[in-house]
Amino acid sequence: MVVKSTKLLSALDALVRRAAAAAANRSSSALMRDAIVRGLKTSEVIDTHLALARFIGAGEAPGNRSTNKNYFRDSGRQRAR
């Protein structure tokens, strides 16, 4: 068996631990292996636009930052102290 290291968000780690605790005699590693196999076997294509739809517009900012030269007028200059 090959050992791989993976970083999980705390919330995802908590879900894996809860699922492992609920499954009798199953380790977190075994559950993650099974989930990976199921994920690789599926032929479903994930639409990234739909997957990220709830985050679109979450960081609203003025729409003209890249074209408004006045926005960048003072960037890079030392401030008077």
PDB file with one MODEL, atoms N, CA, C and O in Angstrom:
MODEL        1
ATOM      1  N   MET A   1       0.850  -1.179   0.000  1.00  0.00           N
ATOM      2  CA  MET A   1       0.000   0.000   0.000  1.00  0.00           C
ATOM      3  C   MET A   1       0.891   1.236   0.000  1.00  0.00           C
ATOM      4  O   MET A   1       1.920   1.265   0.676  1.00  0.00           O
ATOM      5  N   VAL A   2       0.502   2.244  -0.748  1.00  0.00           N
ATOM      6  CA  VAL A   2       1.236   3.496  -0.841  1.00  0.00           C
ATOM      7  C   VAL A   2       0.631   4.485   0.139  1.00  0.00           C
ATOM      8  O   VAL A   2      -0.591   4.562   0.263  1.00  0.00           O
ATOM      9  N   VAL A   3       1.456   5.233   0.829  1.00  0.00           N
ATOM     10  CA  VAL A   3       0.984   6.244   1.779  1.00  0.00           C
ATOM     11  C   VAL A   3       0.972   7.587   1.076  1.00  0.00           C
ATOM     12  O   VAL A   3       1.979   8.000   0.500  1.00  0.00           O
ATOM     13  N   LYS A   4      -0.171   8.275   1.119  1.00  0.00           N
ATOM     14  CA  LYS A   4      -0.327   9.614   0.550  1.00  0.00           C
ATOM     15  C   LYS A   4      -0.761  10.560   1.666  1.00  0.00           C
ATOM     16  O   LYS A   4      -1.476  10.174   2.590  1.00  0.00           O
ATOM     17  N   SER A   5      -0.317  11.785   1.557  1.00  0.00           N
ATOM     18  CA  SER A   5      -0.706  12.804   2.530  1.00  0.00           C
ATOM     19  C   SER A   5      -1.672  13.770   1.855  1.00  0.00           C
ATOM     20  O   SER A   5      -1.453  14.187   0.718  1.00  0.00           O
ATOM     21  N   THR A   6      -2.739  14.120   2.561  1.00  0.00           N
ATOM     22  CA  THR A   6      -3.753  15.013   2.019  1.00  0.00           C
ATOM     23  C   THR A   6      -4.127  16.052   3.062  1.00  0.00           C
ATOM     24  O   THR A   6      -4.170  15.759   4.257  1.00  0.00           O
ATOM     25  N   LYS A   7      -4.393  17.255   2.608  1.00  0.00           N
ATOM     26  CA  LYS A   7      -4.844  18.312   3.519  1.00  0.00           C
ATOM     27  C   LYS A   7      -6.351  18.456   3.384  1.00  0.00           C
ATOM     28  O   LYS A   7      -6.878  18.577   2.278  1.00  0.00           O
ATOM     29  N   LEU A   8      -7.039  18.442   4.518  1.00  0.00           N
ATOM     30  CA  LEU A   8      -8.489  18.574   4.542  1.00  0.00           C
ATOM     31  C   LEU A   8      -8.879  19.806   5.337  1.00  0.00           C
ATOM     32  O   LEU A   8      -8.219  20.167   6.312  1.00  0.00           O
ATOM     33  N   LEU A   9      -9.949  20.442   4.915  1.00  0.00           N
ATOM     34  CA  LEU A   9     -10.508  21.510   5.728  1.00  0.00           C
ATOM     35  C   LEU A   9     -11.008  20.894   7.036  1.00  0.00           C
ATOM     36  O   LEU A   9     -11.382  19.722   7.073  1.00  0.00           O
ATOM     37  N   SER A  10     -11.011  21.670   8.079  1.00  0.00           N
ATOM     38  CA  SER A  10     -11.443  21.164   9.387  1.00  0.00           C
ATOM     39  C   SER A  10     -12.850  20.588   9.328  1.00  0.00           C
ATOM     40  O   SER A  10     -13.127  19.555   9.938  1.00  0.00           O
ATOM     41  N   ALA A  11     -13.743  21.256   8.594  1.00  0.00           N
ATOM     42  CA  ALA A  11     -15.123  20.782   8.499  1.00  0.00           C
ATOM     43  C   ALA A  11     -15.196  19.431   7.796  1.00  0.00           C
ATOM     44  O   ALA A  11     -15.968  18.561   8.201  1.00  0.00           O
ATOM     45  N   LEU A  12     -14.396  19.250   6.746  1.00  0.00           N
ATOM     46  CA  LEU A  12     -14.388  17.969   6.041  1.00  0.00           C
ATOM     47  C   LEU A  12     -13.794  16.876   6.914  1.00  0.00           C
ATOM     48  O   LEU A  12     -14.278  15.744   6.904  1.00  0.00           O
ATOM     49  N   ASP A  13     -12.758  17.199   7.665  1.00  0.00           N
ATOM     50  CA  ASP A  13     -12.167  16.222   8.583  1.00  0.00           C
ATOM     51  C   ASP A  13     -13.194  15.794   9.627  1.00  0.00           C
ATOM     52  O   ASP A  13     -13.270  14.616   9.977  1.00  0.00           O
ATOM     53  N   ALA A  14     -13.975  16.735  10.120  1.00  0.00           N
ATOM     54  CA  ALA A  14     -15.002  16.400  11.112  1.00  0.00           C
ATOM     55  C   ALA A  14     -16.048  15.472  10.507  1.00  0.00           C
ATOM     56  O   ALA A  14     -16.511  14.547  11.175  1.00  0.00           O
ATOM     57  N   LEU A  15     -16.430  15.708   9.244  1.00  0.00           N
ATOM     58  CA  LEU A  15     -17.398  14.826   8.583  1.00  0.00           C
ATOM     59  C   LEU A  15     -16.847  13.410   8.435  1.00  0.00           C
ATOM     60  O   LEU A  15     -17.558  12.432   8.667  1.00  0.00           O
ATOM     61  N   VAL A  16     -15.579  13.308   8.046  1.00  0.00           N
ATOM     62  CA  VAL A  16     -14.958  11.992   7.877  1.00  0.00           C
ATOM     63  C   VAL A  16     -14.894  11.271   9.219  1.00  0.00           C
ATOM     64  O   VAL A  16     -15.187  10.079   9.299  1.00  0.00           O
ATOM     65  N   ARG A  17     -14.514  11.988  10.269  1.00  0.00           N
ATOM     66  CA  ARG A  17     -14.424  11.359  11.594  1.00  0.00           C
ATOM     67  C   ARG A  17     -15.790  10.890  12.089  1.00  0.00           C
ATOM     68  O   ARG A  17     -15.911   9.815  12.676  1.00  0.00           O
ATOM     69  N   ARG A  18     -16.825  11.713  11.844  1.00  0.00           N
ATOM     70  CA  ARG A  18     -18.171  11.319  12.257  1.00  0.00           C
ATOM     71  C   ARG A  18     -18.644  10.086  11.494  1.00  0.00           C
ATOM     72  O   ARG A  18     -19.248   9.180  12.068  1.00  0.00           O
ATOM     73  N   ALA A  19     -18.360  10.065  10.185  1.00  0.00           N
ATOM     74  CA  ALA A  19     -18.756   8.911   9.365  1.00  0.00           C
ATOM     75  C   ALA A  19     -18.013   7.659   9.816  1.00  0.00           C
ATOM     76  O   ALA A  19     -18.592   6.574   9.858  1.00  0.00           O
ATOM     77  N   ALA A  20     -16.741   7.804  10.153  1.00  0.00           N
ATOM     78  CA  ALA A  20     -15.949   6.659  10.626  1.00  0.00           C
ATOM     79  C   ALA A  20     -16.469   6.162  11.968  1.00  0.00           C
ATOM     80  O   ALA A  20     -16.499   4.958  12.224  1.00  0.00           O
ATOM     81  N   ALA A  21     -16.877   7.095  12.821  1.00  0.00           N
ATOM     82  CA  ALA A  21     -17.399   6.701  14.132  1.00  0.00           C
ATOM     83  C   ALA A  21     -18.745   5.990  13.984  1.00  0.00           C
ATOM     84  O   ALA A  21     -19.060   5.076  14.746  1.00  0.00           O
ATOM     85  N   ALA A  22     -19.537   6.422  12.991  1.00  0.00           N
ATOM     86  CA  ALA A  22     -20.854   5.820  12.794  1.00  0.00           C
ATOM     87  C   ALA A  22     -20.748   4.432  12.156  1.00  0.00           C
ATOM     88  O   ALA A  22     -21.582   3.562  12.407  1.00  0.00           O
ATOM     89  N   ALA A  23     -19.722   4.234  11.334  1.00  0.00           N
ATOM     90  CA  ALA A  23     -19.535   2.929  10.676  1.00  0.00           C
ATOM     91  C   ALA A  23     -18.793   2.002  11.638  1.00  0.00           C
ATOM     92  O   ALA A  23     -17.747   2.362  12.179  1.00  0.00           O
ATOM     93  N   ALA A  24     -19.328   0.847  11.836  1.00  0.00           N
ATOM     94  CA  ALA A  24     -18.711  -0.108  12.767  1.00  0.00           C
ATOM     95  C   ALA A  24     -17.403  -0.640  12.193  1.00  0.00           C
ATOM     96  O   ALA A  24     -17.361  -1.141  11.069  1.00  0.00           O
ATOM     97  N   ASN A  25     -16.344  -0.524  12.978  1.00  0.00           N
ATOM     98  CA  ASN A  25     -15.030  -1.061  12.611  1.00  0.00           C
ATOM     99  C   ASN A  25     -14.492  -0.554  11.278  1.00  0.00           C
ATOM    100  O   ASN A  25     -13.864  -1.313  10.540  1.00  0.00           O
ATOM    101  N   ARG A  26     -14.728   0.708  10.961  1.00  0.00           N
ATOM    102  CA  ARG A  26     -14.192   1.306   9.731  1.00  0.00           C
ATOM    103  C   ARG A  26     -13.311   2.479  10.129  1.00  0.00           C
ATOM    104  O   ARG A  26     -13.714   3.316  10.936  1.00  0.00           O
ATOM    105  N   SER A  27     -12.128   2.541   9.574  1.00  0.00           N
ATOM    106  CA  SER A  27     -11.238   3.658   9.866  1.00  0.00           C
ATOM    107  C   SER A  27     -11.525   4.815   8.913  1.00  0.00           C
ATOM    108  O   SER A  27     -12.173   4.638   7.882  1.00  0.00           O
ATOM    109  N   SER A  28     -11.037   5.993   9.268  1.00  0.00           N
ATOM    110  CA  SER A  28     -11.174   7.159   8.392  1.00  0.00           C
ATOM    111  C   SER A  28     -10.493   6.888   7.055  1.00  0.00           C
ATOM    112  O   SER A  28     -11.009   7.265   6.003  1.00  0.00           O
ATOM    113  N   SER A  29      -9.341   6.238   7.096  1.00  0.00           N
ATOM    114  CA  SER A  29      -8.607   5.934   5.864  1.00  0.00           C
ATOM    115  C   SER A  29      -9.417   5.034   4.943  1.00  0.00           C
ATOM    116  O   SER A  29      -9.449   5.245   3.731  1.00  0.00           O
ATOM    117  N   ALA A  30     -10.071   4.031   5.518  1.00  0.00           N
ATOM    118  CA  ALA A  30     -10.876   3.115   4.711  1.00  0.00           C
ATOM    119  C   ALA A  30     -12.044   3.849   4.068  1.00  0.00           C
ATOM    120  O   ALA A  30     -12.360   3.619   2.900  1.00  0.00           O
ATOM    121  N   LEU A  31     -12.684   4.731   4.825  1.00  0.00           N
ATOM    122  CA  LEU A  31     -13.804   5.497   4.273  1.00  0.00           C
ATOM    123  C   LEU A  31     -13.337   6.404   3.140  1.00  0.00           C
ATOM    124  O   LEU A  31     -14.013   6.511   2.116  1.00  0.00           O
ATOM    125  N   MET A  32     -12.193   7.056   3.310  1.00  0.00           N
ATOM    126  CA  MET A  32     -11.686   7.941   2.264  1.00  0.00           C
ATOM    127  C   MET A  32     -11.279   7.155   1.026  1.00  0.00           C
ATOM    128  O   MET A  32     -11.499   7.618  -0.093  1.00  0.00           O
ATOM    129  N   ARG A  33     -10.684   5.963   1.205  1.00  0.00           N
ATOM    130  CA  ARG A  33     -10.341   5.124   0.054  1.00  0.00           C
ATOM    131  C   ARG A  33     -11.595   4.755  -0.727  1.00  0.00           C
ATOM    132  O   ARG A  33     -11.615   4.841  -1.954  1.00  0.00           O
ATOM    133  N   ASP A  34     -12.633   4.345  -0.019  1.00  0.00           N
ATOM    134  CA  ASP A  34     -13.890   3.980  -0.689  1.00  0.00           C
ATOM    135  C   ASP A  34     -14.491   5.176  -1.427  1.00  0.00           C
ATOM    136  O   ASP A  34     -14.984   5.032  -2.546  1.00  0.00           O
ATOM    137  N   ALA A  35     -14.451   6.341  -0.809  1.00  0.00           N
ATOM    138  CA  ALA A  35     -14.999   7.543  -1.442  1.00  0.00           C
ATOM    139  C   ALA A  35     -14.218   7.903  -2.707  1.00  0.00           C
ATOM    140  O   ALA A  35     -14.809   8.317  -3.704  1.00  0.00           O
ATOM    141  N   ILE A  36     -12.912   7.748  -2.671  1.00  0.00           N
ATOM    142  CA  ILE A  36     -12.085   8.031  -3.845  1.00  0.00           C
ATOM    143  C   ILE A  36     -12.422   7.067  -4.973  1.00  0.00           C
ATOM    144  O   ILE A  36     -12.563   7.480  -6.124  1.00  0.00           O
ATOM    145  N   VAL A  37     -12.551   5.787  -4.648  1.00  0.00           N
ATOM    146  CA  VAL A  37     -12.888   4.787  -5.670  1.00  0.00           C
ATOM    147  C   VAL A  37     -14.248   5.101  -6.277  1.00  0.00           C
ATOM    148  O   VAL A  37     -14.402   5.066  -7.498  1.00  0.00           O
ATOM    149  N   ARG A  38     -15.244   5.410  -5.434  1.00  0.00           N
ATOM    150  CA  ARG A  38     -16.582   5.751  -5.954  1.00  0.00           C
ATOM    151  C   ARG A  38     -16.511   6.995  -6.829  1.00  0.00           C
ATOM    152  O   ARG A  38     -17.154   7.056  -7.877  1.00  0.00           O
ATOM    153  N   GLY A  39     -15.743   7.972  -6.411  1.00  0.00           N
ATOM    154  CA  GLY A  39     -15.618   9.202  -7.192  1.00  0.00           C
ATOM    155  C   GLY A  39     -14.951   8.979  -8.537  1.00  0.00           C
ATOM    156  O   GLY A  39     -15.318   9.613  -9.526  1.00  0.00           O
ATOM    157  N   LEU A  40     -13.976   8.082  -8.581  1.00  0.00           N
ATOM    158  CA  LEU A  40     -13.283   7.807  -9.837  1.00  0.00           C
ATOM    159  C   LEU A  40     -14.125   6.952 -10.779  1.00  0.00           C
ATOM    160  O   LEU A  40     -13.954   7.021 -11.996  1.00  0.00           O
ATOM    161  N   LYS A  41     -15.019   6.157 -10.235  1.00  0.00           N
ATOM    162  CA  LYS A  41     -15.857   5.298 -11.067  1.00  0.00           C
ATOM    163  C   LYS A  41     -17.023   6.050 -11.691  1.00  0.00           C
ATOM    164  O   LYS A  41     -17.562   5.611 -12.706  1.00  0.00           O
ATOM    165  N   THR A  42     -17.411   7.141 -11.122  1.00  0.00           N
ATOM    166  CA  THR A  42     -18.562   7.880 -11.628  1.00  0.00           C
ATOM    167  C   THR A  42     -18.210   8.551 -12.949  1.00  0.00           C
ATOM    168  O   THR A  42     -17.084   9.010 -13.138  1.00  0.00           O
ATOM    169  N   SER A  43     -19.152   8.605 -13.841  1.00  0.00           N
ATOM    170  CA  SER A  43     -18.922   9.254 -15.132  1.00  0.00           C
ATOM    171  C   SER A  43     -19.536  10.647 -15.155  1.00  0.00           C
ATOM    172  O   SER A  43     -19.581  11.296 -16.200  1.00  0.00           O
ATOM    173  N   GLU A  44     -20.005  11.098 -14.012  1.00  0.00           N
ATOM    174  CA  GLU A  44     -20.644  12.407 -13.919  1.00  0.00           C
ATOM    175  C   GLU A  44     -19.605  13.509 -14.102  1.00  0.00           C
ATOM    176  O   GLU A  44     -18.539  13.486 -13.486  1.00  0.00           O
ATOM    177  N   VAL A  45     -19.933  14.466 -14.953  1.00  0.00           N
ATOM    178  CA  VAL A  45     -19.066  15.614 -15.179  1.00  0.00           C
ATOM    179  C   VAL A  45     -19.547  16.738 -14.281  1.00  0.00           C
ATOM    180  O   VAL A  45     -20.741  17.035 -14.230  1.00  0.00           O
ATOM    181  N   ILE A  46     -18.626  17.355 -13.581  1.00  0.00           N
ATOM    182  CA  ILE A  46     -18.984  18.444 -12.678  1.00  0.00           C
ATOM    183  C   ILE A  46     -18.904  19.762 -13.432  1.00  0.00           C
ATOM    184  O   ILE A  46     -17.871  20.090 -14.016  1.00  0.00           O
ATOM    185  N   ASP A  47     -19.999  20.514 -13.415  1.00  0.00           N
ATOM    186  CA  ASP A  47     -20.021  21.843 -14.021  1.00  0.00           C
ATOM    187  C   ASP A  47     -19.468  22.816 -12.981  1.00  0.00           C
ATOM    188  O   ASP A  47     -20.133  23.110 -11.988  1.00  0.00           O
ATOM    189  N   THR A  48     -18.259  23.313 -13.206  1.00  0.00           N
ATOM    190  CA  THR A  48     -17.620  24.171 -12.207  1.00  0.00           C
ATOM    191  C   THR A  48     -18.391  25.466 -11.987  1.00  0.00           C
ATOM    192  O   THR A  48     -18.391  26.003 -10.880  1.00  0.00           O
ATOM    193  N   HIS A  49     -19.046  25.974 -13.026  1.00  0.00           N
ATOM    194  CA  HIS A  49     -19.837  27.198 -12.842  1.00  0.00           C
ATOM    195  C   HIS A  49     -20.964  26.959 -11.844  1.00  0.00           C
ATOM    196  O   HIS A  49     -21.197  27.788 -10.964  1.00  0.00           O
ATOM    197  N   LEU A  50     -21.662  25.835 -11.971  1.00  0.00           N
ATOM    198  CA  LEU A  50     -22.729  25.518 -11.023  1.00  0.00           C
ATOM    199  C   LEU A  50     -22.175  25.222  -9.638  1.00  0.00           C
ATOM    200  O   LEU A  50     -22.783  25.593  -8.634  1.00  0.00           O
ATOM    201  N   ALA A  51     -21.027  24.556  -9.576  1.00  0.00           N
ATOM    202  CA  ALA A  51     -20.432  24.219  -8.287  1.00  0.00           C
ATOM    203  C   ALA A  51     -20.006  25.473  -7.530  1.00  0.00           C
ATOM    204  O   ALA A  51     -20.062  25.505  -6.300  1.00  0.00           O
ATOM    205  N   LEU A  52     -19.584  26.502  -8.254  1.00  0.00           N
ATOM    206  CA  LEU A  52     -19.105  27.727  -7.614  1.00  0.00           C
ATOM    207  C   LEU A  52     -20.129  28.854  -7.646  1.00  0.00           C
ATOM    208  O   LEU A  52     -19.811  29.981  -7.268  1.00  0.00           O
ATOM    209  N   ALA A  53     -21.354  28.573  -8.089  1.00  0.00           N
ATOM    210  CA  ALA A  53     -22.366  29.614  -8.271  1.00  0.00           C
ATOM    211  C   ALA A  53     -22.640  30.406  -6.993  1.00  0.00           C
ATOM    212  O   ALA A  53     -22.864  31.615  -7.050  1.00  0.00           O
ATOM    213  N   ARG A  54     -22.625  29.737  -5.850  1.00  0.00           N
ATOM    214  CA  ARG A  54     -22.939  30.464  -4.610  1.00  0.00           C
ATOM    215  C   ARG A  54     -21.829  31.428  -4.210  1.00  0.00           C
ATOM    216  O   ARG A  54     -22.054  32.316  -3.387  1.00  0.00           O
ATOM    217  N   PHE A  55     -20.624  31.266  -4.784  1.00  0.00           N
ATOM    218  CA  PHE A  55     -19.524  32.155  -4.452  1.00  0.00           C
ATOM    219  C   PHE A  55     -19.371  33.307  -5.433  1.00  0.00           C
ATOM    220  O   PHE A  55     -18.645  34.260  -5.150  1.00  0.00           O
ATOM    221  N   ILE A  56     -20.036  33.241  -6.577  1.00  0.00           N
ATOM    222  CA  ILE A  56     -19.924  34.293  -7.581  1.00  0.00           C
ATOM    223  C   ILE A  56     -20.537  35.569  -7.028  1.00  0.00           C
ATOM    224  O   ILE A  56     -21.687  35.579  -6.589  1.00  0.00           O
ATOM    225  N   GLY A  57     -19.770  36.628  -7.054  1.00  0.00           N
ATOM    226  CA  GLY A  57     -20.235  37.903  -6.539  1.00  0.00           C
ATOM    227  C   GLY A  57     -20.048  38.059  -5.048  1.00  0.00           C
ATOM    228  O   GLY A  57     -20.459  39.074  -4.485  1.00  0.00           O
ATOM    229  N   ALA A  58     -19.439  37.084  -4.387  1.00  0.00           N
ATOM    230  CA  ALA A  58     -19.254  37.154  -2.938  1.00  0.00           C
ATOM    231  C   ALA A  58     -18.303  38.269  -2.558  1.00  0.00           C
ATOM    232  O   ALA A  58     -18.444  38.857  -1.486  1.00  0.00           O
ATOM    233  N   GLY A  59     -17.350  38.569  -3.401  1.00  0.00           N
ATOM    234  CA  GLY A  59     -16.377  39.623  -3.127  1.00  0.00           C
ATOM    235  C   GLY A  59     -16.608  40.816  -4.031  1.00  0.00           C
ATOM    236  O   GLY A  59     -15.741  41.167  -4.831  1.00  0.00           O
ATOM    237  N   GLU A  60     -17.758  41.437  -3.913  1.00  0.00           N
ATOM    238  CA  GLU A  60     -18.101  42.551  -4.790  1.00  0.00           C
ATOM    239  C   GLU A  60     -17.106  43.692  -4.633  1.00  0.00           C
ATOM    240  O   GLU A  60     -16.703  44.034  -3.521  1.00  0.00           O
ATOM    241  N   ALA A  61     -16.725  44.264  -5.739  1.00  0.00           N
ATOM    242  CA  ALA A  61     -15.805  45.400  -5.770  1.00  0.00           C
ATOM    243  C   ALA A  61     -16.176  46.261  -6.960  1.00  0.00           C
ATOM    244  O   ALA A  61     -16.926  45.827  -7.834  1.00  0.00           O
ATOM    245  N   PRO A  62     -15.653  47.485  -7.001  1.00  0.00           N
ATOM    246  CA  PRO A  62     -15.930  48.318  -8.172  1.00  0.00           C
ATOM    247  C   PRO A  62     -15.492  47.598  -9.440  1.00  0.00           C
ATOM    248  O   PRO A  62     -14.427  46.981  -9.471  1.00  0.00           O
ATOM    249  N   GLY A  63     -16.304  47.673 -10.476  1.00  0.00           N
ATOM    250  CA  GLY A  63     -16.026  46.946 -11.693  1.00  0.00           C
ATOM    251  C   GLY A  63     -14.940  47.546 -12.555  1.00  0.00           C
ATOM    252  O   GLY A  63     -14.518  46.919 -13.528  1.00  0.00           O
ATOM    253  N   ASN A  64     -14.474  48.735 -12.234  1.00  0.00           N
ATOM    254  CA  ASN A  64     -13.528  49.389 -13.133  1.00  0.00           C
ATOM    255  C   ASN A  64     -12.108  49.438 -12.575  1.00  0.00           C
ATOM    256  O   ASN A  64     -11.330  50.301 -12.984  1.00  0.00           O
ATOM    257  N   ARG A  65     -11.754  48.571 -11.686  1.00  0.00           N
ATOM    258  CA  ARG A  65     -10.414  48.616 -11.088  1.00  0.00           C
ATOM    259  C   ARG A  65      -9.311  48.383 -12.104  1.00  0.00           C
ATOM    260  O   ARG A  65      -8.239  48.978 -11.986  1.00  0.00           O
ATOM    261  N   SER A  66      -9.538  47.546 -13.084  1.00  0.00           N
ATOM    262  CA  SER A  66      -8.470  47.249 -14.034  1.00  0.00           C
ATOM    263  C   SER A  66      -8.346  48.321 -15.112  1.00  0.00           C
ATOM    264  O   SER A  66      -7.310  48.402 -15.772  1.00  0.00           O
ATOM    265  N   THR A  67      -9.368  49.141 -15.305  1.00  0.00           N
ATOM    266  CA  THR A  67      -9.317  50.144 -16.372  1.00  0.00           C
ATOM    267  C   THR A  67      -9.258  51.570 -15.854  1.00  0.00           C
ATOM    268  O   THR A  67      -8.925  52.480 -16.613  1.00  0.00           O
ATOM    269  N   ASN A  68      -9.570  51.788 -14.593  1.00  0.00           N
ATOM    270  CA  ASN A  68      -9.575  53.138 -14.041  1.00  0.00           C
ATOM    271  C   ASN A  68      -8.162  53.504 -13.590  1.00  0.00           C
ATOM    272  O   ASN A  68      -7.697  53.032 -12.553  1.00  0.00           O
ATOM    273  N   LYS A  69      -7.479  54.349 -14.372  1.00  0.00           N
ATOM    274  CA  LYS A  69      -6.097  54.714 -14.073  1.00  0.00           C
ATOM    275  C   LYS A  69      -5.976  55.499 -12.768  1.00  0.00           C
ATOM    276  O   LYS A  69      -4.922  55.469 -12.132  1.00  0.00           O
ATOM    277  N   ASN A  70      -7.026  56.195 -12.359  1.00  0.00           N
ATOM    278  CA  ASN A  70      -6.978  56.948 -11.106  1.00  0.00           C
ATOM    279  C   ASN A  70      -6.876  56.020  -9.893  1.00  0.00           C
ATOM    280  O   ASN A  70      -6.340  56.408  -8.855  1.00  0.00           O
ATOM    281  N   TYR A  71      -7.385  54.810 -10.025  1.00  0.00           N
ATOM    282  CA  TYR A  71      -7.321  53.872  -8.912  1.00  0.00           C
ATOM    283  C   TYR A  71      -5.875  53.514  -8.587  1.00  0.00           C
ATOM    284  O   TYR A  71      -5.526  53.332  -7.421  1.00  0.00           O
ATOM    285  N   PHE A  72      -5.038  53.413  -9.607  1.00  0.00           N
ATOM    286  CA  PHE A  72      -3.646  53.015  -9.427  1.00  0.00           C
ATOM    287  C   PHE A  72      -2.695  54.213  -9.360  1.00  0.00           C
ATOM    288  O   PHE A  72      -1.478  54.032  -9.314  1.00  0.00           O
ATOM    289  N   ARG A  73      -3.227  55.410  -9.355  1.00  0.00           N
ATOM    290  CA  ARG A  73      -2.419  56.625  -9.408  1.00  0.00           C
ATOM    291  C   ARG A  73      -1.383  56.677  -8.294  1.00  0.00           C
ATOM    292  O   ARG A  73      -0.233  57.032  -8.552  1.00  0.00           O
ATOM    293  N   ASP A  74      -1.750  56.339  -7.077  1.00  0.00           N
ATOM    294  CA  ASP A  74      -0.839  56.466  -5.941  1.00  0.00           C
ATOM    295  C   ASP A  74      -0.196  55.138  -5.537  1.00  0.00           C
ATOM    296  O   ASP A  74       0.515  55.081  -4.533  1.00  0.00           O
ATOM    297  N   SER A  75      -0.431  54.097  -6.285  1.00  0.00           N
ATOM    298  CA  SER A  75       0.158  52.822  -5.882  1.00  0.00           C
ATOM    299  C   SER A  75       1.663  52.820  -6.099  1.00  0.00           C
ATOM    300  O   SER A  75       2.156  53.316  -7.112  1.00  0.00           O
ATOM    301  N   GLY A  76       2.375  52.266  -5.153  1.00  0.00           N
ATOM    302  CA  GLY A  76       3.825  52.204  -5.255  1.00  0.00           C
ATOM    303  C   GLY A  76       4.553  53.413  -4.712  1.00  0.00           C
ATOM    304  O   GLY A  76       5.777  53.385  -4.587  1.00  0.00           O
ATOM    305  N   ARG A  77       3.847  54.455  -4.392  1.00  0.00           N
ATOM    306  CA  ARG A  77       4.496  55.660  -3.860  1.00  0.00           C
ATOM    307  C   ARG A  77       4.639  55.556  -2.356  1.00  0.00           C
ATOM    308  O   ARG A  77       3.808  54.948  -1.682  1.00  0.00           O
ATOM    309  N   GLN A  78       5.684  56.145  -1.840  1.00  0.00           N
ATOM    310  CA  GLN A  78       5.897  56.190  -0.400  1.00  0.00           C
ATOM    311  C   GLN A  78       4.927  57.189   0.212  1.00  0.00           C
ATOM    312  O   GLN A  78       4.716  58.271  -0.337  1.00  0.00           O
ATOM    313  N   ARG A  79       4.347  56.834   1.331  1.00  0.00           N
ATOM    314  CA  ARG A  79       3.467  57.769   2.031  1.00  0.00           C
ATOM    315  C   ARG A  79       4.304  58.699   2.894  1.00  0.00           C
ATOM    316  O   ARG A  79       5.335  58.299   3.434  1.00  0.00           O
ATOM    317  N   ALA A  80       3.858  59.932   3.020  1.00  0.00           N
ATOM    318  CA  ALA A  80       4.541  60.904   3.888  1.00  0.00           C
ATOM    319  C   ALA A  80       4.297  60.500   5.329  1.00  0.00           C
ATOM    320  O   ALA A  80       3.183  60.138   5.706  1.00  0.00           O
ATOM    321  N   ARG A  81       5.350  60.566   6.128  1.00  0.00           N
ATOM    322  CA  ARG A  81       5.205  60.186   7.539  1.00  0.00           C
ATOM    323  C   ARG A  81       5.249  61.381   8.426  1.00  0.00           C
ATOM    324  O   ARG A  81       5.142  61.249   9.645  1.00  0.00           O
TER     325      ARG A  81
ENDMDL
END
